[in-house]
Amino acid sequence: DGAVTDRVANAVRLVMFHLEEFLQEDRFHYFGFDFMLDKKYNPWLLEVNSTPHLYRCNFKGDIVDMMEDLLRSIVEPELRKQKAETSGAGTEAPYTSKWRLLSK
């Protein structure tokens, strides 16, 4: 449901807003947010992990796919941009990601 996703995204935004002063600029930060849904599908934030352990979540290779998508959507475009700036060449078409930008 889009409403549940929006409420989870808003909770993540709020946490990141409060963490912003503690995060180093020009770096990527990876957090694990654990939510639980109640009977009415209201999301409840249980905890935020600054070093999430993903091993138990990767039974079907989902984490590998997620990290690959993350690299394609964030790291590779930045590398292409830097290469274009130094070589004067154009950039390739952007990768379409499953990720949704919540904070910048």
C-alpha positions as CSV (number, residue, x, y, z in Angstrom):
1,D,0.0,0.0,0.0
2,G,1.4,3.4,-0.9
3,A,0.1,5.0,2.3
4,V,2.2,2.5,4.4
5,T,5.3,3.2,2.2
6,D,4.8,6.9,2.5
7,R,4.5,6.7,6.3
8,V,7.7,4.6,6.5
9,A,9.5,7.0,4.2
10,N,8.4,9.9,6.4
11,A,9.7,8.2,9.5
12,V,13.0,7.6,7.8
13,R,13.2,11.3,6.7
14,L,12.5,12.4,10.2
15,V,15.2,10.2,11.7
16,M,17.7,11.4,9.1
17,F,16.8,15.0,9.7
18,H,17.7,14.6,13.4
19,L,20.9,12.6,12.5
20,E,22.1,15.1,9.8
21,E,24.4,17.1,12.1
22,F,26.2,14.0,13.1
23,L,26.9,12.6,9.6
24,Q,30.0,13.5,7.6
25,E,29.3,15.3,4.3
26,D,30.4,13.8,1.0
27,R,30.0,10.3,2.2
28,F,27.4,7.6,1.8
29,H,25.7,6.4,4.9
30,Y,23.9,3.1,5.1
31,F,21.4,2.4,7.8
32,G,19.0,-0.4,8.6
33,F,15.5,0.6,9.7
34,D,13.4,-2.0,11.4
35,F,9.7,-1.4,11.3
36,M,6.7,-3.5,12.4
37,L,3.1,-3.1,11.2
38,D,0.2,-3.3,13.6
39,K,-3.2,-4.8,12.8
40,K,-4.2,-1.6,11.1
41,Y,-1.0,-1.5,9.0
42,N,0.4,1.4,10.9
43,P,4.2,1.2,10.8
44,W,6.1,1.4,14.1
45,L,9.8,2.2,14.0
46,L,11.6,-0.4,16.3
47,E,15.2,0.6,15.8
48,V,17.8,2.1,13.5
49,N,21.1,0.3,12.9
50,S,24.2,2.2,11.8
51,T,25.8,-1.1,10.8
52,P,23.1,-3.4,9.7
53,H,23.9,-7.1,9.5
54,L,22.4,-8.3,6.3
55,Y,23.5,-12.0,6.3
56,R,20.2,-13.4,7.6
57,C,18.2,-11.3,5.1
58,N,20.0,-12.7,2.0
59,F,18.5,-16.1,1.6
60,K,17.2,-15.4,-1.9
61,G,20.0,-13.1,-3.0
62,D,17.9,-10.0,-2.5
63,I,20.6,-8.1,-0.6
64,V,23.1,-8.7,-3.5
65,D,20.5,-7.4,-5.9
66,M,19.8,-4.4,-3.7
67,M,23.4,-3.5,-3.3
68,E,24.0,-3.9,-7.1
69,D,21.1,-1.6,-7.8
70,L,22.4,0.9,-5.2
71,L,25.8,0.9,-6.9
72,R,24.3,1.4,-10.3
73,S,22.0,4.2,-9.3
74,I,24.3,6.2,-7.0
75,V,28.0,5.3,-7.4
76,E,28.2,4.7,-11.2
77,P,26.4,8.0,-12.1
78,E,28.9,9.9,-9.9
79,L,31.8,8.2,-11.5
80,R,30.4,8.9,-15.0
81,K,29.9,12.6,-14.0
82,Q,33.5,12.8,-12.8
83,K,34.8,11.2,-15.9
84,A,32.8,13.5,-18.1
85,E,34.1,16.6,-16.2
86,T,37.7,15.6,-16.7
87,S,37.5,14.3,-20.3
88,G,34.9,16.7,-21.6
89,A,32.8,13.7,-22.9
90,G,29.1,13.4,-22.6
91,T,27.4,11.2,-20.0
92,E,25.4,8.0,-20.7
93,A,21.7,7.8,-20.1
94,P,20.9,7.4,-16.3
95,Y,20.2,4.1,-14.8
96,T,16.5,3.7,-13.7
97,S,16.6,2.5,-10.1
98,K,14.1,0.9,-7.7
99,W,15.5,3.2,-5.0
100,R,13.6,6.3,-3.8
101,L,15.6,9.3,-2.6
102,L,14.4,10.3,0.8
103,S,17.0,12.7,1.9
104,K,19.8,14.8,0.3
